[in-house]
Amino acid sequence: MSEPLLLPLKYYVHTLICTLSATSVKQLKDGEAISCNRMGCECHVLDDSRYRIVFPLVIILVLAAVALTFGPQTPQSPLMAASPSASGRSSPQQGQAMDQPAMRQICIECGYPVASLYTEYGVGHIRLTQCEYCKSFADKYVEHDVVIVFIDMLLHKPQVYRHLLVNKLEFRQPLIEKNVAKLGILLVLFNVYIDWFRLEEGGRLRGQEELLFGKQHSFAIQYVAILMLSAVDAASLLVGILLASVIHQRSLLQVKRWATISTALIISSFGKVLMILLVIWEYNESYYPWLLDFLLFTSHSTAISVLFDIHLLWASLVVVFSAAIKQLVHFCVLNISSMIFY
């Protein structure tokens, strides 16, 4: 590894160790500059206020991991309930022949497996299947417009996520469906401008509007750098969800569901589209981005709750765990990049 990169890495690892060993809750609360005395050095690792975020993030990460470790395991998720082993019989696709018995649908109201979502009597004439268990229509969204689906997603209705994540068979393939992948790429591009906006706001407060990573760069370099940062953020969020699901379910088989989990994260990230409004209309109120971040958190939690068939509280812990990993990676990338480019 080259010396310009090795030194920042050594410095960052040292800073992280010193922070975790020396930081106390009282000093953190009082905003004091904390010096490292347990590692035998005088580095004053927290003279820079940016490093104070490391300690609470790690504490949140550890507490969430411990809670998930002792949390209740899910006996059967909707995707497992929709498998042929759940009822001992195979099922057709939506109105089609029984050529893919492993692909079953469920009732979006109660989660009971159904043979099909509707019966087709002719071109444009269908009859929705009634659930044998709760007597409701198995999936009312088959006949609903996309606008209705989006509104119910805004309302965080678990039924709409069961429709999208379980009953949409194209979303349950080993790889991410191409339209979902395109939406994911679009969301990453949206996130570029959101991160750029936030970095510029932070630079404006420090009187460094034109600086990125401590130096002035061309537009192309700034765009590529923030694009890579946004891609790393998305990947770290997915890795965090996978790791949290492995901890909670005590099974490495959860890693094989990366495509379905990615689809759930992409679909529930519709709040990022609303964030672009902050850039277009230049809202100055600081709480607007926090409100939209909270919308993302709640939508992710609802999607994970449906996907793993767990209580919303445990799904929220999964999202908190993954968000802490994402922020730690984000912090690490920003600070290492600053030390490299400065």
Steps between C-alpha positions, in 0.01 A plus 500: 500500500634844410631729775248787435215255557664297778560796732136622500382143561737461794392838635132415467532159668702660782240774537216248513675292768585808706147632472343175618746459785501859628157646435262528793132584485544799733780653294302437184193669648699800625670540162850478643809426293596150606862389509607138487668386820430127485695441179810670637494797263407868501318511168187688618296296256182695560638852465325484163127491572438278198643201686243525778248322280701177504434409863117530498480318165700206631293492820179495293647227280595280796169548683299421186711189434451375857125562484470318166705209632255438784192591297237241400568304183242504224359149448387575146522809280241578231739379232540167682126478558452546128712197419332171406623335820279732703179336386620189321370603160624692202352822366473682170631840415245776467234328289760281328579131490676329788843508341684660792376327817761671718349840427191541718303807598339589832203693627622851567260537795589192708799341323323169429627326182263507203502300178468809280412865531227503239319295239498628144177442308594692189699792370473771764255300714633363827359398835707554812566197718344499845721386786379179664621616840391864542243511214654822361626545147845342482659801325285801422798686349480280190223732379632824650685774316865583569391827661297311761795272567729800551252672734473185712880481510502856636247384760734210591235232451659154538253358248655695213846370591368142505360565154831632369752280682314168511228490237703670226677187380744694282634663818582161654765389252862414599610830343349847526228560242625738231239772558574494874873520421436805280304660784789425736747671265266799475479523879881494527516786248240689706712437806802658328329839496365451852848420637649783295242739644576388856877517452470852358277603789759368743775681308300822502472486877880457519563768238628240249224487239736426212693222674451125476719273715693812603596609147349669200416262213336516160131425455571158345726388786249615759215320325692172466618518862150555638357238262743244640411613853128451427564154355703403808217627723244285315724192514578546870128534579431169322791330677368632832153356434650164400721490808213598729275233346770237551536604865125505560412179314822316602540375146748576223233403247369857526794612285350312205200734516709805415303567181164499681638717780647740242160519331336577835750779571465651153120493500480648850745779411234709326566774758827583323297629205342749740844603625589637158240772567734636768760561232260649244318743730787558747318448828701665775326332794740247646228261617370423146783256415456334839129451436571337164771284659241389755261418213771280347560332835132417554447377143810278520378363832157419356652322199740297717216414739298357211794327335615313813156484665628658820355761731553859395717557810750232395490622140583849628799358688618334178480834320672683789783244491544539123475881520776505764724291274421729209588812699824347629604406146395845377706665775799277425492568125463876544784532750741269319426684175558834672839386626596360158397802293590774745 
